[in-house]
Amino acid sequence: MQNLSPISVLVRNEPGVLSRVSGLFARRGFNIHSLAVGETDDPKVSRISVVVAGEAPIIEQVVKQLRRLVSVVKISDLTERPRVERGLALIKVKADPEERAELLQLVNVFRARVDHVDNDSLIVEVTGNREKLEAFINIMRPHGIVEMARTGQIAMARSQGPMADAWATMGQDMDQPEGTYNISRAASRLAEELPTE
């Protein structure tokens, strides 16, 4: 089985940042398995969640190369960390009337949901980690997948870590615990650095 490592990258939300990050992967020949990008709670900062295929030395090289990019604020390799990981898939599957009951049972088992029903098909929405999505897709294949769309996986570290703001939730004044990262402080620094309109 392919070794897939989720990496979370906080970047300045500026034009061309995604192009620079994806260009780095292309130039170095790194294999991106999935990619998802979105704003954080601060509109000046975006989170790029990328899942990279490769062994530990390749992942270390990816992290080192990303750190060189000026737009990158913080990087977290979540490979060995406890994390919450989610992706979404929309799957249009053939659903003859005599097969619908079985399909609906499978949808319920996976805690998925039916978003649309036609005369001869269903569109099913399923969310979960990579393994759950793959299992659901494999269960649907024999029924006939007509069309499918998937998002990239997004991931967030559990408890303390480079993407956690632990001391803010503790309500105590303390030094920053090793390996933690305060997004609100980083956002304040970014606000000072970026020109105002």
C-alpha positions as CSV (number, residue, x, y, z in Angstrom):
1,M,0.0,0.0,0.0
2,Q,1.2,3.5,-0.8
3,N,2.5,5.6,2.1
4,L,0.4,8.8,2.2
5,S,1.4,11.7,4.5
6,P,-0.9,14.6,5.3
7,I,0.9,18.0,5.6
8,S,-0.8,21.2,6.7
9,V,0.6,24.4,5.5
10,L,-0.4,27.9,6.7
11,V,0.3,30.5,4.0
12,R,-0.3,34.2,3.5
13,N,-3.6,34.6,1.5
14,E,-2.2,36.4,-1.5
15,P,-2.4,36.0,-5.3
16,G,-0.3,33.2,-6.7
17,V,0.5,31.4,-3.5
18,L,-1.1,28.1,-4.5
19,S,0.7,28.3,-7.9
20,R,4.0,28.7,-6.0
21,V,3.3,25.8,-3.7
22,S,2.1,23.4,-6.4
23,G,4.9,24.6,-8.7
24,L,7.4,23.5,-6.0
25,F,5.9,20.0,-6.0
26,A,6.0,19.8,-9.8
27,R,9.7,21.0,-10.1
28,R,10.9,18.6,-7.4
29,G,8.8,15.7,-8.8
30,F,6.9,15.1,-5.6
31,N,3.6,13.2,-6.0
32,I,0.6,15.0,-4.7
33,H,-2.2,12.6,-3.8
34,S,-4.7,15.3,-2.8
35,L,-4.8,19.0,-2.3
36,A,-7.4,21.2,-0.5
37,V,-7.2,25.0,0.1
38,G,-9.3,27.3,2.2
39,E,-9.2,30.4,4.3
40,T,-8.7,30.1,8.1
41,D,-10.6,32.1,10.6
42,D,-8.3,34.9,9.6
43,P,-8.9,36.0,6.0
44,K,-5.2,36.9,5.6
45,V,-4.1,33.3,6.2
46,S,-5.1,30.2,4.2
47,R,-4.5,26.5,5.0
48,I,-3.3,24.2,2.3
49,S,-3.9,20.6,3.2
50,V,-1.8,18.4,1.0
51,V,-1.4,14.6,1.0
52,V,1.9,13.5,-0.4
53,A,2.9,10.0,-1.5
54,G,6.3,8.9,-0.3
55,E,8.5,7.5,2.4
56,A,9.9,9.6,5.4
57,P,12.9,11.0,3.5
58,I,10.7,12.4,0.8
59,I,8.3,13.9,3.3
60,E,11.2,15.5,5.1
61,Q,12.4,17.0,1.8
62,V,8.9,18.3,1.0
63,V,8.8,20.1,4.4
64,K,12.2,21.6,3.9
65,Q,11.4,22.9,0.5
66,L,8.1,24.4,1.6
67,R,9.8,26.2,4.5
68,R,11.9,28.1,1.9
69,L,8.8,29.7,0.3
70,V,8.3,33.3,1.5
71,S,4.5,33.0,1.7
72,V,4.6,30.0,4.1
73,V,3.8,30.9,7.7
74,K,3.9,27.5,9.3
75,I,4.1,23.8,8.2
76,S,3.0,20.7,10.1
77,D,3.7,17.2,9.0
78,L,0.8,15.2,10.5
79,T,1.9,11.8,9.4
80,E,2.7,10.4,12.9
81,R,0.4,12.7,14.9
82,P,-3.1,12.0,16.2
83,R,-5.4,13.9,13.9
84,V,-8.8,14.4,12.5
85,E,-8.9,13.8,8.7
86,R,-11.8,14.2,6.4
87,G,-12.7,14.2,2.8
88,L,-15.9,14.3,0.8
89,A,-17.1,12.3,-2.2
90,L,-20.2,12.7,-4.3
91,I,-21.0,9.4,-6.1
92,K,-23.6,8.9,-8.7
93,V,-24.5,5.2,-8.7
94,K,-26.9,3.2,-10.9
95,A,-30.0,2.4,-8.8
96,D,-32.6,0.3,-10.5
97,P,-35.8,0.2,-8.4
98,E,-35.2,-3.4,-7.3
99,E,-31.7,-2.5,-6.0
100,R,-32.5,0.7,-4.2
101,A,-33.3,-0.9,-0.8
102,E,-29.9,-2.6,-0.7
103,L,-28.2,0.7,-1.8
104,L,-30.0,2.7,0.9
105,Q,-28.9,0.1,3.5
106,L,-25.3,0.5,2.5
107,V,-25.6,4.3,2.6
108,N,-27.0,4.0,6.2
109,V,-24.2,1.7,7.3
110,F,-21.6,4.2,6.1
111,R,-23.5,7.1,7.6
112,A,-23.6,8.7,4.1
113,R,-26.6,10.4,2.7
114,V,-28.6,10.5,-0.5
115,D,-28.6,14.0,-2.0
116,H,-30.5,13.3,-5.2
117,V,-32.7,10.5,-6.6
118,D,-33.4,10.0,-10.3
119,N,-35.4,7.2,-12.1
120,D,-32.2,5.1,-12.6
121,S,-29.6,6.6,-10.2
122,L,-28.8,8.1,-6.8
123,I,-26.2,10.7,-5.9
124,V,-24.7,9.8,-2.5
125,E,-22.6,12.1,-0.3
126,V,-20.1,10.4,2.0
127,T,-17.6,12.1,4.3
128,G,-14.8,10.6,6.4
129,N,-11.2,9.6,6.4
130,R,-9.5,8.2,3.3
131,E,-10.1,4.6,4.4
132,K,-13.8,5.1,4.8
133,L,-14.2,6.8,1.4
134,E,-12.2,4.1,-0.3
135,A,-14.3,1.4,1.4
136,F,-17.5,3.0,0.4
137,I,-16.4,3.5,-3.2
138,N,-15.3,-0.2,-3.4
139,I,-18.8,-1.2,-2.1
140,M,-20.5,1.0,-4.7
141,R,-18.4,-0.3,-7.7
142,P,-20.4,-3.5,-8.3
143,H,-23.6,-1.5,-8.5
144,G,-22.1,0.7,-11.2
145,I,-20.6,4.1,-10.5
146,V,-21.7,6.5,-13.2
147,E,-19.8,9.6,-12.0
148,M,-17.7,10.6,-9.0
149,A,-16.2,13.8,-7.6
150,R,-13.9,14.0,-4.5
151,T,-12.4,16.7,-2.5
152,G,-8.9,16.7,-1.2
153,Q,-8.4,15.4,2.3
154,I,-8.2,18.0,5.1
155,A,-6.5,17.3,8.4
156,M,-6.1,18.9,11.7
157,A,-3.9,17.8,14.6
158,R,-5.6,16.7,17.8
159,S,-4.6,18.4,21.1
160,Q,-1.3,20.3,21.2
161,G,0.8,20.6,18.1
162,P,2.1,23.0,15.5
163,M,-1.5,23.9,14.4
164,A,-3.0,24.0,17.9
165,D,-3.5,27.1,20.1
166,A,-3.2,25.3,23.4
167,W,-2.4,28.1,25.8
168,A,-5.3,30.2,24.6
169,T,-7.8,27.5,25.6
170,M,-6.2,27.0,28.9
171,G,-6.7,30.6,29.9
172,Q,-3.3,30.9,31.6
173,D,-0.4,33.1,30.9
174,M,2.5,30.7,30.1
175,D,5.3,30.2,27.7
176,Q,4.5,28.6,24.4
177,P,4.7,24.8,24.8
178,E,7.2,23.2,22.5
179,G,5.7,22.3,19.2
180,T,2.6,24.5,19.5
181,Y,1.6,27.4,17.3
182,N,-0.6,30.3,18.0
183,I,-2.5,31.3,14.8
184,S,-3.9,34.5,16.4
185,R,-0.4,35.7,17.2
186,A,0.8,34.8,13.7
187,A,-2.2,36.6,12.2
188,S,-1.4,39.7,14.2
189,R,2.2,39.6,13.0
190,L,0.9,39.2,9.4
191,A,-1.5,42.1,9.8
192,E,1.5,44.3,10.8
193,E,3.6,43.1,7.9
194,L,1.0,43.4,5.2
195,P,0.1,46.8,3.7
196,T,-3.3,48.2,4.6
197,E,-5.6,49.5,1.9
